[in-house]
Amino acid sequence: MLSILLISCHKNTTPETPKGCGFIGYRYYRGAKDTLGEMSNNYLLVAFDSIYSETDIRKFISTSKDFDQQYRYTFYGSKITALKFNTPKTCEEITNIIFNLQQQPIVRYAHYTIKTYNCQSPIMVPMGKLCVDVYGDLFNVQVYNEKDLTDLYKMIAATNTELVSQNQYMKDWFTLRATKYSKGDALHMVNFFYESKLFAETEPELGRVPVE
């Protein structure tokens, strides 16, 4: 397995304010677009930088005018949580909220969430009354030849993504990370890599979290 490599350079230039809706509700599966679902207007997935304490994070959330301050949120894994908006938001509004959040050093990334009627874990255990489907910052790509990674390195540099690791058992698969400095979030990037036709397959890392 490769060691974790951060081979991209973060360019801290002033980003442009996004226009329109930035949500894409699909991925590629066996060469075709596979619909993931409808965007949730009520929830947002936010990951915070691990250097900040939970107290710092809760204080930051409490100062936001966009989130329901009565909502009981839970942290998952590396200080990740689903937050509820104070009122349902349009995609354009959520796109701008994500943009503004990601200008803050405390925020590692902020992602759209996806509506689902399924609130069970992968092993069919109930998780809550209501869930949303989510995606993190990692995605996977399959190269045509694991001994020639020229195209992989070029794409990583062009998109400002990061190489995380090579699969220990399937050597032609690599895990990458999209950060808030990349050309798009992990769902945008996994599709962009596939559409380049430089890779055999790509896979997003999808999940589900309870919100009620």
C-alpha positions, 0 to 999 in steps of 0.5 A: 500500500502506498503511504499517504501522499499529499501531492497537490498544492493548495492555492489560497487564491480568493475563490469566486462566489458560485452561481446557480445550483451545485448539486449533482444527484448521480454517479457512474455505474457500469458506464451509465449514470446512476441516480442517487436521489433528490437533494434534501432541502433541510440538512447539510453534512459538515466536517470540521477540522480535527484540530478544533475541540468539540466546544469550538465547533459547537460555538461556531455552529451556534453563531450561524443564522442558517441552522436550527439552533434547537436541533440536536446534532450528533458527531460521527467519526472525525467530527462530522455531523448533519446539521438542520437548516432553520428553514428549507433551503433552495439548491442555490441557497445551499450552494452559497451556504456551502461556499461561505462555510468552506471559507472558514478554517474550522470547516473541512468540507460541507456537502449536500445531503440526499433524501432517502426513505430507507433509514436502515444500516447496510446490515438492516438495523434501524438507524432512526426515524429519518435518514439522509444519504451522504458522501464524504471527501474520499473517492476511488478510481481504477487505473488501466495499468497500475504500473503507469500512473502518469494519467492519475498524477496529471489528473490529481494535479489538474483537480487539486485532489490528493492521493491517499492510498493504493488498494492492498489487494486490488492494485489497480484501485486508488483512493483519492481525497477531494478537499475544499481546495479541489476543483469540486467535491468528491461527488463532482470529482469522481464523475469528472475522473470517469468522464475523462475516459482515462480510468476504467471505473470510479466509485464514490464513498456513500453513506447514510446518517440518521437525522431524526 
